[in-house]
Amino acid sequence: MEIRFLFIFRNGGLPIRQTPLYLGRALLLALLLCSARKMQACDQLPSGQTLWVRLSTPVSTYTAKPGDPIHAVLTRDLVCGDDVLLPAGSSVEGAVLSKRKVGFGIRHETAALELVFNHAITSTGNTIPLAARVEEVENARESVRDGVIQGIRSSNTFQGSISSSLIHLPTWNLYSDPILMVFKAAFPIFPEPEIHYPAGTDLRIKTTETFSPPPGAVAHDFVAQDPTPDAQLDQLIDQLPTRVVTKKNVDADVINLVFIGSEQMIHSAFHNAGWASSDPVSHRAVMKNLYALLNNSGYRQEPMTIFYLDGVPEDMNWQKSLNSYDRRDHLRIWQWRSEGYAQPVWISSSTHDTGAVLAIKHKGFMHHIAPNIDEERSAVVRDLSFAGCVQSVRYVSRSSSPVSLINATGDVMHTDNAVAVIKFKDCHPDFPQPGAEPASYKPGNHLFRFARRQILTFRNDIFRANIIYGSYQGTRMALTAMRHSSSTLPGTPASPPYTPAREAFTGVYSDPIDSKVPRRPYQLRTIH
């Protein structure tokens, strides 16, 4: 009979010779459990995964029919941890599920369009089934509810509201009919009620069922640790200002982007990404701005308010819009004079406009912005990277910046304190780029559009040009104004217009670019 003794110290420890053995086994077991859990987590992603896709072909309620194919391309990787499950550039295919056309406006005032996506095709030819529906059309005037794109009501405009109010005047003013006729003659603009999205329109879609990626995830080619951080650049970023100011020296936007490259590279990158510079303020620009407002349409080169950095106005600005006067991506860029750094350095502030209102305080129309400004930073990185103009992206955290701020118009801004440092290269797109196409689309002849306008205007006057609807509309506008005026810092429920479509997805499987706080202070993404 053999007897073995196990010596245990009073403190509960094991003899030194046996400790490595037990410790090694424990570490190995923990590593296997973690790896198995990660593999299981990435094997089937739950519904609710966010994908950004770009239409390769146009779609319109004028011509679309249920069952028509929809072609798009993925503009940002779907990742799980450090693995790319669905790489950018993959084709995402779907179909038109349903559509509602306005036509002459007899049956319907508004259009509707429902798109579904059912599979993706990678660059290697693998077909991956998925089920997804539209959650947002970026910078579109249309809204999305339960996966259905809801068109606008053409009479729901600035001049339409005034016209509906003037129609009451004949009951007590004999001269009101001429007033109404003159007003309608002065503002003959009537927005297009049908839905039309050209090739190049960005959609945010969300999976509605469990997503099962193909066996063997694609190696992550875009994220890598930087073994030799650029200490000179890090020191430069620490010295950068955090805010830009208005002409009256009021704090405005936050510096959240740094560009490394020549001015020509910047122009080429944004041009290839589908962005445009703004027009200078002029009489022509004012008239185009007014037309976009009254027509509820986009102004591709809408003028921007000039901001200042150390008393100097921006050197350039860029923006991207679709068919809405209210919504646009935009940024301003200043060249930063840095001694000792070999390459040109540019710093930028970016925000996303979500609404335009008439502000008496500011003596004109002003835009509200989305509170999560980090999402706009991610949108800039996404567009420039997809255009094939980015060599690397690196996030540097600045602990000195506050996480919640107020801009010059009173909107709340939230940020994770990080600056995205983008190094440019000559643009060579790795993926097929959709052809340019104007967002304005007016098929049909003038007689058809005139008849439709008269019918829709008559319907609007019957249902909305009355004291009951006017009281409801006035009360709603007053409550909205009160909620906005009571918004405070930080994060009150009465924050400026909230856009869930731009909020970062904070789940396990989100793109690292979207994470609210960078996991590592230095993160390098190299585009091959």
N, C-alpha and C positions, 0 to 999 in steps of 0.2 A: 504494500500500500504506500503510495507516494503522496506526501503532503507538501503543498506549496503555500508559502506565506506571501501576502501582499502588504507591504509596509506603507502606511499612510501617516504623513506628518500631522501634527496637531492642528496646523492651519488648513488642513484638508488637501494639501498638495501631494503629488506623487514623487517618487524618487526621480532624480535628474535623468537617469538612463531611460526611464519609461515615458517621461513627459513628451518628448518629440513624437513617439509612436502614436500615442493617443491623440495628441494635438493634430498631427498630420491626418489621421483618419477623420477626425471631426471636421477639419477644414475641407477635406476632399468630399465628405458627405454634404456639407453645406454648399459647396460649389456645384455638385451634381443637382441638388435640389433647386438651386437658383437657375441653373441652365435649363432644367426641365420646365420650370415655371415660365421662363422667358419664351422657350420654344412653344409651349402650349398657348401662351398669351398671343404670340404672333401667328399661330397657326390658323386661328379664326378670330377676326376682328369683329366686335359687336357692331350693330347698326349705329348710325350717327357719325360715321367718318366723313370728314370734309374734304372735298376735292375741288380744285380750281381748274376749269377747262376753258378753252377758247374755241369759239365756233370756226370751223373751216369753210362752211358754206352759209349763206344767209337763210333766214327763215322769216316768214311774214304771214299774218292772218289773211292777207289778200289772196295768197296762192296756196297756202299749206292745206293739206288734207290729212285726216287721221290715217296713220300708217306710213306716212312719208318718212324716209330715213333722215336722221340728224347726224352730222359728222362734226366731231370736235377733237381737240388735242389737249392732253394734260399739260399744264404749265408749271406744276410744282409736284415734287415727289410725294408719294404716300409712304410714310416711313413708320417703322416700329423699332424703337431704340435706335441703333446705328445701322439698321438694315433697310434698304429700299425695297418695298414690296411691290410698288407700281411706279416705275421711273417716269420722270417728265419726258414728254415727247411721245408717250404712248397714245394711240388713237382711242378715243372713247366714242362708242357708237350708240345710237338710240333711235327713237321714233317719235313722231307727233301722236300723242294719245288722244287729244281732243282740241278743238278750236271753236271760237265763237267770233263770227265776223259782224261788223257793224253794218256794212252794206249801205243802204239808203237811210238807215237809222229808224226805220219804222218799228222793228221788233226789239232792237237792242241799241242802247246808248253807248255801251262800252264793249271793247273786244276782250277776248280771253284766249290763252294759249297754254296748253299743258304738254310738257316734254318729259319723257322718261329715257333713262340710259340703262342698257341691259348688258353690255359687255365692253371690255377693253382689249386692245391688241397691242402687244409690246413690239419693240423694234426687232426682236428675234422671231416674231410671227406667232407667239403664244397668245391664244385667246383665253381671256379670264372673264368668267361671268360675274356680273354685279347687278345690283338693283339700286338705282339712285334717282332722285328727283331734284328739281331746281329749288334752291333756297333764296337766291339773290341774282339779279342781273346787275352787274357792277355799273354804277353811274347812270342807271336808267330811271326815267320818270315813272315807269310802271312799278307796281308793288307785286309781291309774291305772297300768296296765302294758301297754305296747305298744298304746296307744289304747283299751284295754278298761277300763271302770270296774268295779273289783272290790268287791263288797259285803262287809260285815263278817260275822263269825261270831258269832251272838248269845250263845253260851256263852263267848266270849273276853272276859270282863268280870272286874272285881275280885271280885265275889261268886261268879262261876262258877269261878274258879281255886281259891278256898277250898273250894267245894263238891266239886270234883274231888279235892281232897286229903283231905277228911273221909271220902270214900267208902272209903278204905283202912282206916279204923279198925275196922270189924266183925271183921277177921281177928284182932285181939288185944284188943278192948275190947267187953265185952258191952253197954255203955251208949252205944255210938257211934250206933246207929240213931236213938234219940231226939234226940241232938245234931244229927244231920244233918237230921232233920225240923224241929226248932226253927229251925235256921239258914235253911232254905229258906222257912219260914213268915215269918221276920223280914225276909227280903229277897226278896219275890215279884216283883221287877222283872225283866223280860226284854226286852232291846232288840228293836226291829223289824228283821228281817233284810232286808226288801225295800229297794230303792233308790227314793227319791222326791226329786225336786228341784222346788221350786215356781218359779213365775215370779219373776224377779229374781235367780236363781242365776248367779254369775259363773263362766265357764269360760275357761281358757287353752287355746287351740287352736294347733296348729302345722301349717304347710303341708307336704305330703308330695311335692308336685311343683312344678315351676317356675311361678311366678306372673307372668302377663303383664297388666299394668295397661292400661286403655284408652288410646288415643292422646291425648296432651295431659294431663299431670298437673294435678290441681287445685291452684290457687295456695294457698300456705300462709298461712292467715289467723290462725294462732295464735301465730306466732313473729315477733318484730320487734325490731330493735335499739332500745334506749332512748336517744335522742339527748341527753336531759337527765336523767341519773340523779338520784335523790332522795338528795342528799348527807346530809341530816338523818337519813333513815332508815338509810342506810349506816353513819353514825356510831353510831346507836343499836344496830344489830346488832353492831357491833364491841365494844360494851360489854356485850352480853348474857352471862350465865353460860353455860357449855357443858354442865353436868351438873346433874341433880337428885339428891337423896339420899333415903335411907330414914329411918325414925324414929330409927335408931341412927347416923345421919350417915355411912352407907356410900354411896359413889358408885353411882348406878343408871343411869338412861337418859340419852340425849343429846338436847339441844335441837336439833331439826332442822326445825321449822316455826314460822313467824310469821304470825299472822292480823291483818288490818287490817279493822276493822268493829265494829259494835255487838254487844252480847251477844245481842240478838234475832236479828241476822243469822246469828250462829254457830249458834244453836239451830235456826233455820229451815233453814240449809244442811245440817247433819248429819241433821236429820229427813227432809228431802227426798232425801238421799243414801242413806237406809235404815239409818242408824246409830242406836244407842240409848244412853242414859245407863245407868250402873250403879246397882243397888239398894244402899242403905246396909246395912251389916252388921247383921243381926238374926236372931232365931231362925227366922223364916220363910225368910229368905235362905239360912241354913245348910242347912235342910231341902231347899230347891230346888236348892242346890248339890250336896248329897249325891245327890239323885235324878238329876240330870244326869250325875254321875259313874257311878252304878250302871247307868243306862239307856244310857250311851254316846251321849248326845244333847246338844244345845246348850242353853245358858242365855242367852237374849238379853240379859238385864240382870245378868249375873254381877258380883258385887262385885269391886272392884279394890283392891289394896294402895295405901294412901295414900303418896304421895311428897311431898317438901318442896323448896321453892325459897326460899332465904334464910329458912328457918324457917317458911314459910307453906305449908299444904297446897293442893292444886290447887283451883281455883275450879269446874271442871267436868271431866267425863271422858266419852268416847264410845267405843263399840265396835261391831263388826259380826261376827256369827257365822252359822253355818248349822245344822248338825246334829251338831257335835262339841264335846265338853267340852274337848278339847285345843287346838283351833285357833280363833283369833279375831284380828281387827285391833283395835287399841285405842290410845288416846292420852289424855294428860292435858293440861289447859290452865290456865295462870295468866295473870291480867291483869297487864301490865307497866306500872308507873307511869312515864310519860315526860314530862318537862317540855318544853313547847314544841311537841310534836307534836300536830297538831289532832285526828287520828282516834284512837279507842281501839286500843291495841296489845295483842295476846295472844301468848304464846309457848307452845310445845307440844313434847312428846316423844312419839314414836310408835314402836311395835314390833309385831311379829307373833308371837303365840304359836304354837308348833308342837308342843308336847307338855306333858303334866302328869304329874308323878311324886310319889310319897310320899317326902318328905324328912324324916328324923328330925332333922337339924340345924336345919331351919326349923320343926319341930313342926307339920307339916301338908303339904298338897299345894302344890307350886310349879310354875310354868310355865317351860318353856324357850322361848327366842326364836330366830328366824331370824337368822343372823349378819349378813346384808346388810341393815342397817336402812334403807339408801337405797331399797330396794324398797318398804318400807312407806310411806315418804314419797311415792313415786310412786303408790301405791295410794290414798292420801288425796287427792292432786291429781286423780287419775282420777275418783274417785267424786264429788267436789264439783263438778268441771267438767262431768261428764255430767249432773248434776242441774240445771245452768243457774244456779248460784249464785256463779260466780267471774267477776270482771271481768278480772283479770290475775294471772299467776303469774310471779315473778321469782326467779332463783336467785342468791344472793350467797355467794361462797366465803369461808370463814374459815380462814386459814392457821394460826391459833394452835392449832387443835384437832388432836389426834393422829388418825391414820387407823385405829388398832386399839386397842380398849379392852376392859375386863372389866366386866360389870355386877354388881349386888349378889348375884346367885345364881351367879356364876362363868361365865356364858356369854360367849363372845367376840362382839364387835361390830365391824364394819368400816363405815367411812363415807368419803365423798369430801370431807368438811368443808364441804359447802354447806348453806345454809338456804333453804328454799322460802318465799318471802314471798307470801302469798295475800291479794289484796284482794277482799272480798266485794261482792256487789250483791244486789238483790232477786231471788229465785229465779224464773226464767222458763225452764223446760226447753225446749231447742231440739229435743229428740228425744222420741219416745213413751216414757213410763215404764211399766214393767210394774206391774200391780196388786199390792197387798200380799196375801200368802198365808202362813199359818203353815207352818213347816217340819215340824211334827209331822203325821204322816199315818198313820192306822190304819184302813184299810177292813176290811170283814169283821166277823163277829160274834164275841162272846166265846168261843163254843164252838170256832170254827175256830182262834182264836189259842191257846186252851188246849191243843187237840190238837197243834198245831204245836210248842208249847213242850215238851210231853212227849216227842215224837218226837226233836226236836233235842237235848234233854237226854240222852235215852237213847243217842243216837249218840255224843255227846261222852263220856259215861261209859265206853262200850265202847272207844273208840279212844284216849282220852287219860287216863282215870283209872287209870293204871298206873305202876309204878315206873320203867319205861323212859322214858316220855314225861316224867314228873316230873323225872327226872335231866337230860334234855335241856333242859327249860324252865329249871331252876335254873341250869345251866351257862351258858345263853344270857344270862340276866338278870345273872349275875355278871360275865360278860365285858363286857356293855354298861355296867355300873356302873364297871368298871375303866377302860374307855376314856374315859368321861366324867370321872372323877376325875383322869385324867392329862392332860387338855386344858390347854394353856398358851397364853399370848399370844406372838406373834400367829400365827394361821393354821396351827396344827398339824393333822395329819391326824385327831387325836382331838377335833376341835371338837364342840360340842353338836350336837343333831340337825340334820342338813343337809337343806335343802329346795331341791332344784334348781328346783322350780316357781317359787320366788320370786327366783331369781338373775337379775340383769339380763342381757339378751341384748346382747352386746358386738360384734355384727357391724356391717357397714357400714350396714345398713338398719334399725337399731333406732330407736325413738322417741327424739327428743332428751331427753325427760323421763327416759328410762331410762339415759342415758349416765352412766358412772361419775364422770367429772370434767367439769364444764361447760366447753364450748369457750371461752365468753366469761364474764368475771367478772360481767357484768350481762346478763341475758337476760330479755326481756319477752315474755309470751304474752298477747295480748288476745283475749278471747272475745267475738265479735260476736253 
